[in-house]
Amino acid sequence: MKKTYILSAILFFAFININAQATDVVTGLMGPYGLLLNGSDLYIAENMASKVSKIDVTAATPVATDVLVIPDGPGGFALNGNDLYISDWGGKISKIDITAATPVATDVVTGLDLPVAIKLVGNDLYVSQHMVGIISKIDVTAATPVAIDILIGISGPAGYALNGNDLYFAQTDANKISKIDITAATPTVTDIVAGLNAPWGLVLNGNTLYISEFVGNKVSRINITDTTPVATDVVTGLISPTELVVIGSDLYIAENGGNKISKIDISALSIEENLLKNRIQLYPNPTTEYIQLSNLTAAEGYSIYNMLGAKIKGGNISNNERVDVQNLTNGIYFLKLDNGNTLKFIKK
């Protein structure tokens, strides 16, 4: 039986309004969660239909074809050669040979608790056991693979992205993205960005980490090279997005609640972001007494929020006008303008 749960929403900050528009790729699915690209085949975990399907992304009008049935519902995918690993919401990891005419699933590891997302790193398959807050790993080359817990007490672990030795993962119930060094004997969790809205799927494209926000009904992104990354909206108006995959210049999105796969063109986003960043500057940053904005063409209303999303103060600001912040507690704050732009600053 599939498990259901409620994901809580909290205030988020839109760094820049990109206004990207999603277009439908294939509709009529049933609760798509996981996505994986192999050649031109995009595999789709149709959780509510209890099956794996696939589409040819090069087709003018892609049509989903069934691959095999997963009775308790598939979650995520990982590929190792011809072996497609599937997280089974029945509490196990199974695999199929994708070259087989009629694939048959064989069990790899059983006894898990709602494994929703998986990620293969070398021979290790990382598994998010969502309901119990555990991240485990499995050596897929072992004669009898066993799940070894490497992190416990994680708040609703979900999707993964890898950058070198850093494994990024979503903590859905804590509304944040964290990471660990997978080479460490005892991995330590480092939080990367908070204040999200039930983050689920992750995909890394260069230095840009795209994040699906399940309850926020959007995809946001961060630059992982930033000292303190701030999430930027990429596309809004989605319906419960889960997993993501980049194919060429397109970001494919599983819209779980919309029963479809959609996509957006991400090729122009970095250019637009840089233009917006150069338009308005906040200084000094870090600051001890005041902040100012340059390149404002007119007076703007503003609000200052702390990391918990609480509004601290507000008013109007003109170009190069000082805003007194010396009474703020030391920490990270966000100045949000009425025109939609949000700028981060540090009070010391």
N, C-alpha and C positions, 0 to 999 in steps of 0.2 A: 504494500500500500504506500502510495506517495505521501510524503509529509508536507504540510503546509505551515507557513509561519508568517508573522507580521514583521515588516521591516520599518523601523521608525525613521522619520525625516527630521533634519535640522537645517538651520539657516546656512546657506552657502554664499560665497562671494564670486561674482562674475568679473573676472579681471578685464576681459575685453569681449565685446559682443560681436562675434564673427558672423552670425546670421546665415550659417550654411543651411542648405536645404537637402533633406534626405529624399531619395527616390526609391521606389519599390523595385526589388530584383525578382522576388518570387513571393506570392501570397498563398493563402489557403493551407498553411502549415498548422500544426497543433502544438503550441508551446515550445518553440525552438529555444534551446539553451546553447549547447556547445557548437563551435564551428572549427573546421580544420581544412586547409587547402592542400591537395596533393595533385600536382600538375594543374589541369584545368578543372578538376573535380573538387567542389566544395562540399564536404560532408557536414550534415546537419543532424544534431541530436533533437529529434521531435519528442520531447519528454511526455507530453500529454497523449501522444499517439502511440507511445511505447515502441518507438522504432527509430532506426537510423535511415536517413535518406541522403541523397546527394543531387547536386545540380552541376551542369557544365557552365562555368562562368563566361565562357567564350560564346555561348549561344545567344542569338539575338533576343530570344524570349526563353529564358531558362525554365525548365520544367523539372519538378522534383520526382525522382524515381526511388523506390524503396530498395534498401540494401539488406536489412535484416530486422527482425523483431527483438526488442529488449523488454521483456514482460513488465519489469518494475520501472522502466523508464530510464533512458540514457541521460547523462549529464554533460561530461566533457570528453575530449579526445586528446591522444598523443600518438605520434607515428614513429615507429622504429623499423626502418626498412619497409618490408611489406606488411608488417604487423601493425594494425590499428588497435590501440588500447582504448577501452571505453570504460568510463566510470558509470557503474550501474547503481541506481538509487535503491536497489534491493540490498545494498551493503557489500558490493564486491567490485573488483576490477576484472574485466574480461578482455579478450582480444580476438581479432579475426584476421585472416589472410585476405587482404583486399584484392589479390590477384585471382582468388577462387571464383569460379562461376556462380556458386551458391555458398556464400560465406557462412560458416558455423562458428558461433562464439564458444570459446573455451575459458574456463575460470583461471585467473592468475592468482588472486588473493580474495578470500572471503572474510566475513566477520567485521566489516567496516561499518561506520555509522554515517549514512547519507554522504557518500563521496560525490561532491558536485563538480569539482574541477581537478584536472591533473596536468602535470608538466614534466616532460622527459628532459633530464639534464645528464648527458653521458649515459651511463647504465642505470641511473637512479630515476625512478618515477615518483615525483612528489604528488601527494594526494591531500586535498582539503576535505576533512571530515567536518562538515559544516555545523551540524547540530551540537556536537560535543566539543567544538573549539579546538580541534587537534590538526596539526599538519604532520603527516607521516611520509616516509619514503620507502620505496621498494626497489631492490636490486633485481631488474628484470632478467639478468643473466643467471641468477641462482637457480639451481635445480628445483628447489621448493621455495619460491619467493615468500618473504615474510614482511609485513608492514612494521616498520620501526618508527615510533613516535619521536619526532625531533623538536616539536613545539607543542605545548599545551596551554590552555587558558587563553586561546586566541578567540576574538569575538566574531564568530561567524566567518571563518576563512572561506575565500572563494577563488577568483582567478589569479593567474600568475603572469609575470613577465621576467625575462632574464637579461641582465646586462653584466657581462663579464662574470665575476663571482657573486654578484648581487642578485638575489632572487626577490623580486618585488611581489607582494601579495595584497589582496584586498581583505580588509576586516569589515565585512558588511554591517554587522551590528554595532560596530564602534565608529562607523562613518569615516574611515581613514584608510590610507595606504601605508604599508610598512615594508621593511626589507630586512634580509639577513645575509650574512656572508656564508655561503654554503661550504666554504673550505674550513670554517671554524669548527673545532672539536665540539664546542658547546655554543651554538649560534645565539647571538644576542639580537633582539628585535630593536630596530631603529624606526621610529615613525617618520614618515616623509611629508605627508600632507593630511590635514584633518578638515573637518567642517564639510565633508561631502554628504551625499544623500543616498545612503545604501549602495556604495560602490560594489560592482560585481566583476565585470570582465576587464582585462588589461591587455594592451598590446603596445609594444615599443617600436617606434619608427624613428631611427636616428636617436636624438636626445629627447624626443617627445614621447611621453607616456600618455596614451589615450585611455580613458577610464569611462566605462559605462556606469551610470548612476541609476540603479533599478527603480527606486522610489522617486528620484528626481526627474525621471523620464527624459534623460539627456545623456550626451557624451561630453565630457570635459577633458582637459589635458593639462599636463604640467611639463616643465623643462627640468629634467632630472639633474642637470648641471647647476641649477640655481641653488644658492646656499639655503634659502627657505622657499621652496616652491609654492606657488599660489595657483589654484585651479582656475582655468579659463574655460568658459562655455564654448563648445564647438558646434553642437547642434542640439536644439531643444524640440519639444513636441513629439518625442518618441513615446512608445508604449511599453514600459517595463523592459528596457534593453538589458541584455546579458552579455554574451561573449562577442568579441570583436576580432577581426582579422584584416590586415592590410594586403590588398592585391593591387600591385602597381601603384597608381596614384589614388586609388579608391579605398575608403574604409568601409568594410562590410559590417553590418550590425544585425545581431539576432534580436528582433523585437518580440520577446516572449509573450507579452500581453496582446500584441498586435497580430500574432500568428503569421509573421512574415520575416523575410530578410530584406533589409534596405541597405543603401550605400550613399556615401557622400564623397565628393572630390576634395581631397585634402591638399592638393598641390599648391594652391594659392594662399593657404592659411598663414604660413609663416611670413610671407611678404606683407599681408594685411596687418598681422600682429606688430611687426616692426614699425610700420607706418604709424600705428596708433601709439606705440610706446614713445616714439620720437615726438609726438605732438604735445604731450603733457609730461612734465618732469616734476618730481617731488624732491625737495632738498631742505636742509641737510638730512642725510639719512645714513647712519643712525643720527639721532638728535637727542639733546638734553633739555632744550627749552622751548623750541618752536619749530614749525614746518612752514614751507612756502611752496607754491606751485608756479612754474613758469609755462609759457606758451598757452595760457588761457586767453581766449579771445573775448570773453565776457564773464561777468560775475556768475558763479554757480553755487547752488545749494550743495551742502555736503553733510555727511554723517560719518562719525568715527566709531568703529566697532572693535571690540577686543576679540581674542581667539575663540571665545565661547559664543560669539555672535551677539553679544549684548551691546546695545548702542550706548556709547559713553558721552558723546556730545555732538552738537550739530550747529549749523548756521549757514552763512554765505561767505564765499571767498572770492577775491579778485586776483588778477595776475600779480604775483610777487607779494601778495599780502601775507603777513605773518599770522599763524594760528598758534596760540599758546598751548603747549602740551606739557609744561614742566610739572603739573600736578598729577599727571598720569603715572600709574605704577609701571616700573620697568617691564618691558615685554614687547610683543609683536602686535601691531594694530593695522587696521585697514581703513583708509579714507575713501569713502564711496561718494562719487559725485552724482548729481541728479541726471547728468547726461549718460549715465550707465557705466562709466569707467571707474575702476577701483584700483587704488595704489597702496601698496604695502609699505609700512615704515616701522622702524625699531626705536623704541624709547629707552634710553640708557640713564 
